[in-house]
Amino acid sequence: MEKTKTQIVFPDHLLKRLDQVVKRRQRSDFVAEAVEEKLKRLGAHQALKQVAGIWRDRDDLKTDADVTRYVKRLRATGAARAQRLKKARRGG
């Protein structure tokens, strides 16, 4: 993986905490990993915001139990379809 050198300014207290946990030569990797995790969480959060309320108009999905049953049905249907496709590929 290609790397680019940059300069980041940290508050003193945060840098002190970082130095207590991570060796100086491992700072960059630690910070890069932390940024990667944060970006993934932000991406997931944005995706959730985009689909929030998507089932609001469904009368059959009003409770957590309704949604659980629906998801289980979808998974079962998907698994059954996967088995049929697998069987078809084998020529059976």
WOKAQUI-V83869 format. One record per backbone hydrogen bond with DSSP energy under -1.0 kcal/mol. CO is the residue of the C=O (numbers start at 1). NH is the residue of the N-H. Records with the same first field share a line. If there is no record, write none. Layout:
# WOKAQUI-V83869
CO=NH, NH
This chain:
# WOKAQUI-V83869
11=15
12=16
13=17
14=18
15=19
16=20
17=21
18=22
23=26
24=27
26=30
27=31
28=32
29=33
30=34
31=35
32=36
33=37
34=38
35=39
36=40
37=41
38=42
39=43
40=44
41=45
42=46
43=47
44=48
45=49
46=50
47=51
51=54
53=56
55=58
63=67
64=68
65=69
66=70
67=71
68=72
69=73
70=74
71=75
72=76
73=77
74=78
75=79
76=80
77=81
78=82
79=83
80=84
81=85
82=86
83=87
84=88
85=89
86=90
87=92
